[in-house]
């Protein structure tokens, strides 16, 4: 009875996190990432909570494997139980699970009797870890604008060609008409008291007519 009360007190003092069941009704743990990079720290402590009375100092080990790699390397995979909890502060999966495959994680509590729990298809471990899908990566690359052409002569001529007015839009005048206009426009320098009268008809361009 005293042992059960100690277990209840330990569970009440356990860290407030979400625990997930294993195939053993007496062992639960917090979540593992579905896909991770080889030899990279999880970024948070991995916790194993024992729901049976287990004395403090009992060893707990973590192992990983599948049909391709039966004994995947795990670093910092040993911890001691304290108040029904085994804490792994820097758990690292070094072995690779293989392309398209996941590791089955095994939790072994070295008590008497020994308790073993398994998490099926717990984590996928690869060299690069999780990354964006190829289709999404291609879409991101297509959104990048292409640099302008280095041929500045072609670019500038093409750019300024749209501002050129057609040749027939300018009024043409004969040589004689231009000369007469120039002779009429040349006047003596007016005095300070004279008034200059501008004829609007002379300022308008003269159209050239063939007949």
C-alpha positions as CSV (number, residue, x, y, z in Angstrom):
1,X,0.0,0.0,0.0
2,X,2.8,2.4,0.8
3,X,4.4,1.6,-2.6
4,X,1.2,2.5,-4.4
5,X,0.9,5.7,-2.5
6,X,4.4,6.6,-3.5
7,X,3.6,5.9,-7.1
8,X,0.5,8.2,-6.9
9,X,2.6,11.0,-5.4
10,X,5.2,10.6,-8.0
11,X,2.6,10.7,-10.8
12,X,1.2,13.9,-9.3
13,X,4.7,15.5,-9.3
14,X,5.5,14.3,-12.8
15,X,6.3,17.0,-15.5
16,X,3.2,18.4,-17.1
17,X,3.5,17.0,-20.6
18,X,1.5,14.8,-22.9
19,X,2.3,11.1,-22.5
20,X,1.6,8.5,-25.2
21,X,0.9,4.8,-24.6
22,X,3.2,1.9,-25.6
23,X,2.3,-1.7,-26.1
24,X,2.9,-2.2,-22.3
25,X,0.0,-0.9,-20.0
26,X,2.6,0.1,-17.4
27,X,4.9,2.3,-19.4
28,X,4.2,5.6,-21.2
29,X,6.4,8.2,-22.7
30,X,6.3,11.6,-24.4
31,X,6.2,12.0,-28.1
32,X,9.0,11.4,-30.6
33,X,9.2,13.4,-33.9
34,X,8.0,11.3,-36.9
35,X,11.1,12.2,-38.9
36,X,14.5,13.3,-37.6
37,X,18.1,13.9,-38.7
38,X,20.8,11.4,-37.7
39,X,22.8,12.3,-34.6
40,X,20.7,15.4,-33.9
41,X,19.4,16.2,-30.4
42,X,15.7,16.1,-30.0
43,X,15.7,19.6,-28.4
44,X,13.8,18.4,-25.4
45,X,14.2,15.6,-22.8
46,X,12.6,12.3,-23.6
47,X,10.6,11.1,-20.6
48,X,9.6,7.5,-19.7
49,X,6.9,7.2,-17.0
50,X,6.6,3.9,-15.1
51,X,3.1,3.2,-13.7
52,X,4.4,0.3,-11.5
53,X,6.3,0.5,-8.2
54,X,10.0,0.6,-9.3
55,X,12.8,1.5,-6.9
56,X,14.8,4.6,-7.6
57,X,18.1,3.9,-9.4
58,X,16.7,1.2,-11.7
59,X,18.3,1.4,-15.1
60,X,16.2,2.1,-18.2
61,X,17.6,1.7,-21.8
62,X,16.4,2.8,-25.2
63,X,17.1,0.8,-28.3
64,X,15.9,1.1,-32.0
65,X,15.7,-1.2,-34.9
66,X,13.7,-2.5,-37.9
67,X,13.9,-5.2,-40.5
68,X,16.8,-3.4,-42.4
69,X,18.8,-2.2,-39.4
70,X,18.2,-4.5,-36.4
71,X,20.4,-2.6,-34.0
72,X,20.4,1.1,-34.8
73,X,22.9,3.1,-32.8
74,X,21.4,5.2,-30.0
75,X,23.5,7.7,-28.0
76,X,22.7,8.7,-24.4
77,X,20.1,6.0,-24.3
78,X,20.6,5.0,-20.7
79,X,19.0,6.7,-17.6
80,X,18.1,5.9,-14.0
81,X,14.6,6.0,-12.6
82,X,13.8,8.7,-10.0
83,X,10.3,9.0,-8.7
84,X,8.9,6.7,-11.4
85,X,10.5,8.7,-14.2
86,X,13.5,8.0,-16.4
87,X,14.7,11.2,-18.0
88,X,16.9,11.2,-21.2
89,X,18.1,14.8,-21.6
90,X,20.1,14.4,-24.8
91,X,18.7,11.3,-26.6
92,X,20.2,10.9,-30.1
93,X,19.4,8.4,-32.9
94,X,22.6,7.9,-34.9
95,X,21.7,4.8,-37.0
96,X,19.7,5.3,-40.2
97,X,16.3,3.6,-40.5
98,X,16.5,3.3,-44.3
99,X,14.6,4.9,-47.1
100,X,10.8,5.0,-46.5
101,X,11.2,3.0,-43.2
102,X,10.8,3.8,-39.5
103,X,12.5,2.5,-36.4
104,X,10.7,0.5,-33.7
105,X,11.8,1.9,-30.4
106,X,12.1,-0.4,-27.4
107,X,12.1,0.7,-23.8
108,X,13.7,-1.7,-21.3
109,X,13.2,-1.3,-17.6
110,X,15.9,-3.4,-15.8
111,X,13.9,-4.2,-12.7
112,X,12.9,-7.6,-11.2
113,X,10.9,-8.7,-13.1
114,X,12.1,-6.9,-16.2
115,X,9.5,-4.8,-18.1
116,X,9.8,-4.1,-21.9
117,X,7.7,-1.7,-24.0
118,X,7.8,-1.2,-27.7
119,X,6.7,1.7,-29.9
120,X,6.0,0.5,-33.4
121,X,7.2,2.7,-36.3
122,X,8.1,5.4,-33.8
123,X,10.6,7.5,-35.8
124,X,12.2,7.8,-39.2
125,X,16.0,8.7,-39.1
126,X,17.8,9.9,-42.2
127,X,21.0,11.7,-43.0
128,X,19.3,15.0,-44.0
129,X,16.2,14.8,-41.8
130,X,12.9,16.3,-42.8
131,X,12.9,18.6,-45.9
132,X,10.4,20.2,-48.3
133,X,8.8,18.0,-50.9
134,X,10.3,18.1,-54.4
135,X,7.1,19.5,-56.0
136,X,7.0,22.3,-53.4
137,X,10.7,23.0,-54.0
138,X,10.1,23.3,-57.7
139,X,7.2,25.7,-57.2
140,X,9.4,27.9,-55.0
141,X,12.2,28.0,-57.6
142,X,9.7,28.9,-60.4
143,X,8.6,32.0,-58.4
144,X,12.1,33.5,-58.5
145,X,12.2,36.2,-61.3
146,X,14.7,35.8,-64.1
147,X,17.5,38.4,-64.3
148,X,17.4,40.9,-67.2
149,X,19.3,40.2,-70.4
150,X,23.0,41.4,-70.5
151,X,22.5,42.6,-74.1
152,X,21.9,46.3,-73.3
153,X,21.8,47.5,-76.9
154,X,18.9,45.2,-77.9
155,X,17.1,46.0,-74.6
156,X,17.4,49.8,-75.0
157,X,16.5,49.8,-78.7
158,X,13.4,47.7,-77.9
159,X,12.5,49.9,-75.0
160,X,12.8,53.2,-76.8
161,X,11.1,52.0,-80.0
162,X,7.7,52.2,-78.5
163,X,8.1,56.0,-78.0
164,X,9.0,56.7,-81.7
165,X,6.1,58.4,-83.6
166,X,5.4,57.3,-87.2
167,X,7.1,59.4,-89.9
168,X,3.8,60.5,-91.5
169,X,2.6,62.2,-88.3
170,X,5.0,65.1,-88.8
171,X,3.8,67.9,-91.2
172,X,6.1,68.6,-94.2
173,X,6.7,72.0,-95.9
174,X,8.4,72.9,-99.2
175,X,11.8,74.7,-99.3
176,X,10.3,77.8,-100.7
177,X,7.7,78.0,-98.0
178,X,10.3,77.6,-95.3
179,X,12.5,80.3,-96.8
180,X,9.6,82.7,-97.1
181,X,8.6,82.0,-93.5
182,X,12.2,82.6,-92.4
183,X,12.4,85.9,-94.3
184,X,9.2,87.2,-92.9
185,X,10.2,86.2,-89.4
186,X,13.4,88.2,-89.5
187,X,12.6,91.7,-88.2
188,X,14.5,94.6,-87.0
189,X,15.1,94.7,-83.3
190,X,12.1,96.4,-81.8
191,X,12.4,99.4,-79.6
192,X,11.5,99.5,-76.0
193,X,8.2,101.3,-76.9
194,X,7.2,99.1,-79.8
195,X,4.6,96.4,-79.4
196,X,5.1,92.9,-80.9
197,X,2.0,91.4,-82.5
198,X,2.1,87.7,-83.0
199,X,0.0,86.3,-85.9
200,X,-1.3,82.9,-84.9
201,X,-1.7,81.9,-88.6
202,X,2.0,82.2,-89.2
203,X,2.9,80.0,-86.3
204,X,0.8,77.1,-87.6
205,X,2.8,74.7,-89.8
206,X,2.2,74.8,-93.5
207,X,1.1,71.5,-95.0
208,X,2.8,70.4,-98.2
209,X,0.4,69.6,-101.1
210,X,1.7,67.8,-104.3
211,X,-0.8,69.8,-106.6
